[in-house]
Amino acid sequence: MLPFPINLNLPWLIAFIIASCGLVATAAVWIYTEWGEPEWKRYQALEMNAMRENLQKQLSVLEDPQWGDPAKAKIVKESIEFLSRPDYQIKQTILKGYGIWLEGTTGTPVDRCMTCHIDEDKLDKQHPTTKEYFPFSTYGCTVCHDGEGRVLTREGAHHGIYKNRKEMMERVKNPKEILALWAKMAELSIQPGMTAFDFRDYSAAGENLVYVGSISCLKCHKKLTARHVETWTKNKFKTWDKVREAKDFQDGDEAYREKCEKCHTTGYDEKTGEYSEEGVTCEACHGPGEMFAKFMSEGKLAEAAIVTHDVFSYEVCGKCHTPRAHDMREAMLVASEEREFKGWLATSFNAESDAFYAAASEKTDAHSLDELEGLEEVGDSLDIMLDDIRELLPEQEEAVQTAVEVELGDEAPPHPLKVELETPEPINVDSQNVRTEVPKTVFVGTYADAR
């Protein structure tokens, strides 16, 4: 008998054998993990089993002889049979993007999250507000959740991930992060020409930003921009009051009234028919203020200025200020061929504003101004808004595309505006270089664009 190279008694020998078996088992597990069944396949199998169990519960209800639904039961049965013969595959979403070294990316960007998260119905329920705007088939998952989209192991794929809405919202410590997200959304969009600005109404969680309400805005702006606030609150904030009193609105059905709500309320949602505020308030033009209010509440004024909608955009105004926007009210208007007007009221003389401003003199004839029925402010400044003109000149509504404001102290454009037609005593508003005649029967005006 050959001597054992190491003189071990029985206890040491048993310990040695156990340790050796442990090392062999560990090596076998590692080999199986790396070269045998991959981790993603195990997760996919678990997910399919869970889906099959859930469908079995649904089937028991659908097969009920009294309350069941045979047609749906058949579909569920087919799904169960399919899941009983699983075809395990790596699933990935090929993302639209540059995918070249010059842009700092490596090859075609993909998300493989769906390899493990295969239950699309479950995902839709977990993302009720985002699935419509950012479908997984286009945007993937990492655009909002971050993480490593190409990796197929749990630990690697979830590295740096934002698990839920709370974590996503907390990552926005400065505007650079939300701007980068908006830019990424624009890059992934299948619509051509999209920019980060087009996604400014979405949060870091891919949801619609919340309308915070004009009360939040006015806490500061009543003092900061007093004249603007005073003008707006006396006119546009009250447009819904005028709409509500209109006979055709009162006589119309729900579908008819919804057409009015689209433009005369703030934050209108066409899908739900709900809105944030009555009237055209701050966020109707500046967009939902959730992100802006967040930075302002933290004292980050410069950051708030970056994310606000303070840039003039025809797309914002054009949603409501469009020709023939009131065709639905044709029965109350004079036929277009009977209207007497010479041209449209032009409305843009610089890149920042879509209203015509003319400086009124201190010698404004208050008595004449009173003849403009429906106006709430006379004297130092005369505000002629679209709704006021509609009251005075309903038969000429199409001749008015937007509001005219005549405010004391504002700089008038160098081109004259003349509004005239049949009236024995037109109302005159004189300024440094503008003379405006506002009759009670027709509203006509032309002037050159001074931009």
MIKE-182554 format. One record per residue (C-alpha): residue in one letter; x negated, y negated, z negated. Coordinates in Angstrom, 1 decimal. Last residue first. Layout:
<pts>
rest, X, Y, Z
A, X, Y, Z
...
</pts>
This chain:
<pts>
rest, X, Y, Z
R, 39.9, -92.4, 38.2
A, 42.0, -95.2, 39.5
D, 44.7, -93.2, 41.2
A, 46.6, -95.7, 43.3
Y, 50.0, -96.9, 42.2
T, 53.6, -96.1, 43.0
G, 56.8, -96.6, 41.1
V, 60.5, -96.1, 41.2
F, 63.0, -95.9, 38.3
V, 66.5, -96.6, 39.3
T, 69.7, -98.1, 37.8
K, 68.7, -99.8, 34.5
P, 65.8, -101.8, 35.9
V, 62.3, -101.7, 34.5
E, 60.0, -104.3, 36.1
T, 56.4, -103.9, 35.2
R, 53.7, -106.5, 35.7
V, 50.1, -105.4, 35.1
N, 46.8, -107.3, 34.9
Q, 46.6, -108.7, 31.5
S, 50.1, -107.7, 30.5
D, 53.6, -108.7, 31.3
V, 56.7, -106.5, 30.6
N, 59.7, -107.7, 32.6
I, 63.2, -106.3, 32.3
P, 65.1, -106.8, 35.5
E, 68.0, -109.3, 35.5
P, 70.3, -108.8, 38.4
T, 69.5, -105.2, 38.8
E, 69.1, -103.2, 42.0
L, 65.6, -101.9, 42.4
E, 62.2, -102.1, 40.9
V, 59.3, -100.5, 39.2
K, 56.0, -102.0, 40.0
L, 52.7, -100.5, 38.8
P, 49.5, -102.5, 39.5
H, 46.1, -101.0, 39.7
P, 43.3, -102.1, 37.4
P, 44.3, -99.6, 34.7
A, 45.6, -101.2, 31.4
E, 43.6, -101.1, 28.2
D, 45.7, -100.4, 25.2
G, 46.3, -103.3, 22.7
L, 50.0, -103.4, 22.7
E, 51.5, -100.2, 24.0
V, 53.5, -99.5, 27.2
E, 53.9, -95.8, 27.5
V, 55.2, -94.1, 30.6
A, 56.2, -90.5, 30.3
T, 56.2, -87.8, 32.9
Q, 57.5, -86.8, 36.3
V, 60.2, -89.3, 36.8
A, 61.9, -89.4, 40.2
E, 63.6, -86.1, 39.4
E, 65.6, -87.8, 36.7
Q, 67.1, -90.4, 38.9
E, 70.8, -89.6, 38.4
P, 70.2, -89.4, 34.7
L, 68.9, -93.0, 34.6
L, 69.3, -94.4, 31.1
E, 69.4, -91.2, 29.1
R, 66.7, -89.6, 31.3
I, 64.6, -92.7, 31.0
D, 64.6, -92.3, 27.2
D, 63.7, -88.6, 27.5
L, 60.7, -89.3, 29.7
M, 59.4, -91.9, 27.4
I, 59.2, -95.7, 27.6
D, 57.5, -96.9, 24.4
L, 57.6, -100.7, 24.0
S, 55.2, -102.2, 21.6
D, 55.2, -105.3, 19.4
G, 58.9, -105.8, 19.7
V, 60.9, -102.7, 20.4
E, 61.0, -99.1, 19.1
E, 63.8, -96.6, 19.1
L, 64.7, -96.7, 22.7
G, 68.1, -95.2, 23.5
E, 69.4, -98.2, 25.4
L, 66.9, -100.3, 27.3
E, 68.9, -103.5, 26.9
D, 67.0, -104.2, 23.7
L, 63.9, -104.9, 25.7
S, 65.6, -107.9, 27.2
H, 66.2, -109.4, 23.8
A, 62.7, -108.5, 22.6
D, 61.1, -110.5, 25.5
T, 57.5, -109.6, 25.0
K, 55.4, -112.6, 24.1
E, 52.8, -110.5, 22.2
S, 51.8, -109.1, 25.6
A, 52.2, -105.5, 26.6
A, 49.1, -103.5, 27.5
A, 49.7, -100.8, 30.1
Y, 49.1, -97.1, 29.6
F, 50.1, -94.5, 32.2
A, 50.1, -91.0, 30.6
D, 48.1, -88.0, 31.6
S, 45.0, -88.8, 29.6
E, 41.3, -87.8, 29.4
A, 40.2, -87.6, 33.0
N, 41.3, -91.1, 33.9
F, 44.1, -92.8, 35.8
S, 46.7, -90.1, 35.7
T, 50.5, -90.7, 35.9
A, 51.9, -91.4, 39.3
L, 55.6, -92.1, 39.3
W, 56.8, -90.4, 42.5
G, 57.9, -92.4, 45.5
K, 60.5, -94.7, 47.0
F, 63.6, -93.8, 45.1
E, 67.2, -93.8, 46.0
R, 68.8, -90.5, 45.2
E, 71.6, -89.4, 47.5
E, 69.5, -86.8, 49.4
S, 68.7, -85.2, 46.0
A, 72.3, -84.5, 45.1
V, 73.3, -86.5, 42.0
L, 72.8, -84.7, 38.8
M, 75.1, -82.9, 36.4
A, 75.6, -79.8, 38.5
E, 71.9, -79.7, 39.2
R, 71.2, -78.9, 35.5
M, 69.3, -75.7, 36.3
D, 67.1, -77.7, 38.6
H, 65.7, -79.3, 35.5
A, 62.0, -78.6, 36.1
R, 62.4, -79.9, 39.7
P, 58.9, -81.3, 39.6
T, 56.7, -80.0, 36.8
H, 55.9, -81.5, 33.4
C, 56.7, -78.4, 31.4
K, 53.9, -75.9, 31.9
G, 52.0, -78.6, 33.9
C, 50.9, -80.4, 30.8
V, 48.8, -77.6, 29.5
E, 47.6, -76.4, 32.9
Y, 46.7, -80.0, 33.9
S, 44.1, -79.9, 31.1
F, 42.6, -82.7, 29.1
V, 40.1, -81.5, 26.5
D, 40.9, -81.8, 22.8
H, 42.1, -78.2, 22.4
T, 40.2, -77.5, 19.2
V, 37.4, -75.0, 18.8
I, 34.4, -77.3, 19.0
A, 35.9, -80.1, 16.9
A, 36.5, -77.6, 14.0
E, 32.8, -76.8, 13.9
A, 31.9, -80.5, 13.6
L, 34.4, -81.0, 10.8
K, 33.3, -78.0, 8.7
G, 34.9, -79.0, 5.4
E, 36.1, -75.4, 4.7
S, 39.7, -76.5, 5.2
M, 38.7, -78.1, 8.5
F, 37.1, -74.9, 9.7
K, 40.2, -72.8, 9.0
A, 42.6, -75.5, 10.3
F, 40.9, -75.5, 13.7
M, 41.1, -71.7, 13.9
E, 44.8, -71.6, 12.9
G, 45.8, -74.7, 15.0
P, 47.8, -73.2, 17.8
G, 47.4, -75.3, 20.9
H, 46.6, -79.0, 21.2
C, 49.5, -79.8, 23.5
A, 52.5, -78.1, 21.8
E, 50.3, -77.9, 18.7
C, 51.0, -81.6, 17.7
T, 54.8, -81.6, 18.1
V, 57.1, -81.4, 21.0
G, 60.4, -80.8, 19.2
E, 61.6, -77.9, 17.0
E, 58.8, -76.0, 15.4
S, 57.2, -72.5, 15.5
Y, 59.3, -70.8, 18.1
E, 61.3, -67.6, 18.5
G, 62.8, -66.2, 21.7
T, 61.0, -62.9, 21.0
K, 59.4, -62.3, 24.4
E, 59.4, -65.9, 25.6
D, 57.5, -67.1, 22.5
Y, 57.9, -70.8, 22.0
G, 55.0, -72.4, 20.0
T, 56.5, -75.9, 20.0
T, 60.0, -76.7, 21.1
H, 61.4, -78.8, 24.0
C, 59.6, -77.0, 26.8
K, 60.6, -73.3, 26.4
E, 63.6, -74.1, 24.2
C, 65.5, -75.6, 27.1
K, 65.3, -72.4, 29.1
E, 66.4, -70.5, 26.0
R, 69.6, -72.5, 25.9
Y, 70.7, -71.1, 29.3
A, 70.1, -67.5, 28.2
E, 72.0, -68.1, 25.0
D, 75.1, -69.5, 26.7
G, 75.6, -73.1, 27.7
D, 78.3, -75.4, 26.4
Q, 76.2, -77.0, 23.7
F, 73.2, -77.3, 26.0
D, 75.4, -78.8, 28.8
K, 76.9, -81.3, 26.4
A, 73.5, -82.6, 25.2
E, 73.3, -83.0, 21.4
R, 70.8, -80.2, 20.9
V, 68.6, -81.6, 23.6
K, 68.5, -85.0, 22.0
D, 67.5, -83.5, 18.6
W, 65.0, -81.3, 20.3
T, 63.2, -84.4, 21.7
K, 62.6, -85.7, 18.2
F, 58.9, -84.9, 17.8
K, 58.4, -86.4, 21.3
N, 59.7, -89.8, 20.4
K, 59.3, -91.3, 16.9
T, 56.8, -88.7, 15.8
W, 54.6, -89.4, 18.9
T, 54.5, -93.2, 18.6
E, 53.8, -93.1, 14.8
V, 51.2, -90.4, 15.2
H, 49.3, -92.3, 17.9
R, 49.4, -95.5, 15.9
A, 48.2, -93.9, 12.7
T, 45.3, -91.9, 14.1
L, 43.1, -91.3, 11.1
K, 45.8, -92.3, 8.5
K, 48.7, -90.1, 9.6
H, 46.1, -87.8, 11.0
C, 45.0, -86.3, 7.7
K, 48.1, -84.7, 6.2
L, 49.7, -85.1, 9.6
C, 48.0, -81.9, 11.0
S, 49.2, -79.6, 8.2
I, 52.7, -81.0, 8.5
S, 52.6, -80.4, 12.3
G, 52.8, -76.6, 11.8
V, 50.1, -73.9, 11.4
Y, 50.8, -72.2, 14.7
V, 49.0, -68.8, 14.3
L, 46.4, -67.6, 16.8
N, 47.6, -64.8, 19.0
E, 45.7, -61.6, 18.2
G, 42.4, -60.4, 19.6
A, 41.0, -59.9, 16.0
A, 38.7, -62.9, 16.3
S, 41.8, -64.9, 17.1
Y, 43.3, -65.7, 20.5
D, 44.6, -69.1, 21.7
R, 41.2, -70.1, 23.0
F, 41.1, -67.3, 25.6
D, 41.4, -69.5, 28.7
F, 38.6, -71.8, 27.4
A, 36.2, -68.8, 27.5
T, 36.6, -68.8, 31.3
M, 38.6, -66.8, 33.8
G, 37.8, -67.2, 37.5
P, 39.0, -63.9, 38.7
Q, 41.5, -61.8, 36.6
I, 40.0, -58.4, 35.7
S, 39.0, -59.8, 32.3
L, 35.8, -58.4, 30.9
E, 33.8, -61.6, 31.3
A, 36.6, -63.8, 30.0
M, 36.9, -61.6, 26.9
K, 33.1, -61.9, 26.4
A, 33.3, -65.7, 26.6
W, 36.1, -65.7, 24.0
L, 34.0, -63.6, 21.7
A, 30.9, -65.8, 22.1
L, 33.1, -68.8, 21.3
I, 34.3, -67.1, 18.2
E, 30.8, -66.4, 17.1
K, 29.4, -69.8, 18.0
P, 32.3, -71.5, 16.1
N, 30.8, -70.7, 12.7
K, 31.5, -68.2, 9.9
V, 33.8, -66.1, 12.0
R, 32.8, -62.7, 10.7
E, 35.6, -62.9, 8.1
M, 38.3, -62.6, 10.8
M, 37.0, -59.3, 12.0
E, 36.6, -57.9, 8.5
K, 40.2, -58.8, 7.7
R, 41.5, -57.4, 10.9
N, 39.9, -53.9, 10.3
K, 36.8, -51.8, 10.7
Y, 34.3, -54.4, 12.0
I, 31.5, -52.1, 13.2
G, 27.8, -52.7, 12.6
H, 26.9, -49.0, 13.0
H, 30.1, -47.1, 13.7
A, 28.9, -45.4, 16.8
G, 25.6, -44.3, 15.2
E, 27.2, -42.9, 12.0
R, 30.0, -41.1, 13.9
T, 27.9, -39.7, 16.6
L, 28.7, -40.3, 20.3
V, 26.9, -43.6, 21.0
R, 27.8, -45.6, 24.0
G, 30.1, -48.1, 22.2
E, 27.7, -49.1, 19.4
G, 29.7, -51.2, 17.0
D, 31.7, -54.4, 17.7
H, 35.3, -54.2, 16.7
C, 36.6, -56.9, 19.0
V, 34.8, -56.4, 22.3
T, 33.8, -53.0, 20.9
C, 37.1, -51.4, 21.7
G, 37.6, -51.1, 25.5
Y, 38.6, -54.3, 27.4
T, 40.1, -52.9, 30.5
S, 41.5, -49.4, 29.7
F, 41.9, -50.4, 26.0
P, 44.5, -53.0, 27.0
F, 43.8, -56.5, 25.8
Y, 46.9, -58.7, 26.1
E, 49.5, -55.9, 25.8
K, 47.6, -53.7, 23.3
T, 46.8, -56.6, 21.1
T, 49.9, -57.3, 19.1
P, 50.9, -53.7, 18.1
H, 47.3, -52.5, 17.6
Q, 47.6, -49.7, 15.0
K, 50.8, -48.5, 16.7
D, 49.1, -48.5, 20.1
L, 46.1, -46.6, 18.6
K, 48.4, -43.8, 17.3
D, 50.1, -43.5, 20.7
E, 46.7, -43.4, 22.3
D, 45.6, -40.4, 20.3
I, 42.1, -39.8, 21.7
H, 40.0, -41.6, 19.1
C, 37.0, -39.2, 19.3
T, 36.1, -39.6, 23.0
M, 38.2, -42.8, 23.1
C, 35.2, -44.6, 21.4
R, 33.1, -44.1, 24.5
D, 32.9, -47.7, 25.6
V, 30.9, -48.5, 28.7
P, 28.5, -51.1, 30.0
T, 26.9, -50.3, 33.4
G, 23.1, -50.6, 33.1
T, 21.2, -52.2, 30.4
T, 22.2, -55.8, 29.6
G, 20.1, -58.9, 29.4
E, 21.6, -60.7, 32.3
L, 18.6, -60.3, 34.5
W, 18.6, -56.6, 33.5
I, 21.9, -55.9, 35.2
G, 25.2, -54.8, 33.9
Y, 27.2, -57.9, 35.1
G, 30.4, -56.9, 33.4
K, 33.6, -54.9, 33.8
L, 33.8, -52.1, 31.3
I, 33.8, -48.4, 32.2
T, 36.0, -46.8, 29.5
Q, 34.7, -43.5, 28.4
K, 36.0, -40.0, 27.5
I, 33.5, -37.2, 26.8
Q, 35.5, -34.0, 27.4
Y, 37.1, -31.1, 25.5
D, 39.7, -29.4, 27.5
P, 42.2, -28.2, 24.9
R, 44.5, -25.2, 25.6
S, 47.0, -25.6, 22.7
L, 47.0, -29.4, 23.4
F, 48.6, -28.7, 26.8
E, 51.2, -26.3, 25.2
I, 52.1, -29.0, 22.6
S, 52.5, -31.6, 25.4
E, 54.8, -29.3, 27.4
K, 56.9, -28.7, 24.3
V, 57.2, -32.4, 23.7
I, 58.5, -33.0, 27.2
K, 61.1, -30.2, 26.8
A, 62.3, -31.6, 23.5
K, 62.7, -35.0, 25.2
A, 65.2, -33.5, 27.7
P, 66.9, -31.3, 25.0
D, 67.6, -34.3, 22.7
G, 68.6, -33.2, 19.2
W, 71.4, -34.3, 16.9
Q, 73.8, -31.3, 16.8
P, 71.7, -28.4, 18.0
D, 68.5, -29.7, 16.4
E, 65.8, -29.1, 19.0
L, 64.6, -32.8, 18.9
V, 64.1, -32.7, 15.1
S, 62.0, -29.5, 15.1
L, 60.1, -30.9, 18.1
Q, 59.1, -34.0, 16.3
K, 57.5, -32.0, 13.5
Q, 55.7, -29.8, 16.1
L, 54.5, -33.0, 17.8
N, 52.8, -34.1, 14.6
E, 51.1, -30.8, 14.2
R, 49.8, -30.9, 17.8
M, 48.4, -34.5, 17.3
A, 46.6, -33.4, 14.2
N, 45.1, -30.4, 16.0
M, 44.1, -32.7, 18.9
E, 42.3, -35.0, 16.4
L, 40.5, -32.2, 14.7
A, 39.3, -30.8, 18.1
Q, 38.1, -34.3, 19.2
Y, 36.2, -34.7, 16.0
R, 34.5, -31.3, 16.5
K, 33.7, -32.2, 20.1
W, 32.2, -35.6, 19.1
E, 29.8, -33.8, 16.7
P, 28.3, -31.6, 19.5
E, 28.7, -27.8, 19.5
G, 25.3, -26.2, 20.0
W, 22.0, -27.9, 20.8
E, 21.8, -30.7, 18.3
T, 24.3, -29.6, 15.7
Y, 23.5, -25.9, 16.1
I, 19.8, -26.6, 15.9
W, 20.3, -28.7, 12.8
V, 22.5, -26.1, 11.2
A, 20.0, -23.3, 12.0
A, 17.1, -25.4, 10.5
T, 19.1, -25.9, 7.3
A, 19.9, -22.2, 7.1
V, 16.2, -21.3, 7.6
L, 15.2, -23.7, 4.9
G, 17.8, -22.3, 2.5
C, 16.7, -18.8, 3.2
S, 13.1, -19.7, 2.4
A, 14.1, -21.3, -0.8
I, 16.1, -18.2, -1.8
I, 13.3, -15.8, -0.9
F, 10.7, -17.8, -2.9
A, 13.0, -18.0, -6.0
I, 13.5, -14.2, -5.9
L, 9.7, -13.7, -5.6
W, 9.1, -16.0, -8.5
P, 11.5, -14.1, -10.7
L, 9.9, -10.7, -9.7
N, 6.3, -11.5, -10.3
L, 4.2, -13.0, -7.7
N, 0.5, -12.3, -7.0
I, 0.1, -13.9, -3.6
P, -1.5, -12.0, -0.7
F, 0.6, -8.9, -1.5
P, -1.8, -5.9, -1.7
L, -1.4, -3.4, 1.1
M, 0.0, 0.0, 0.0
</pts>
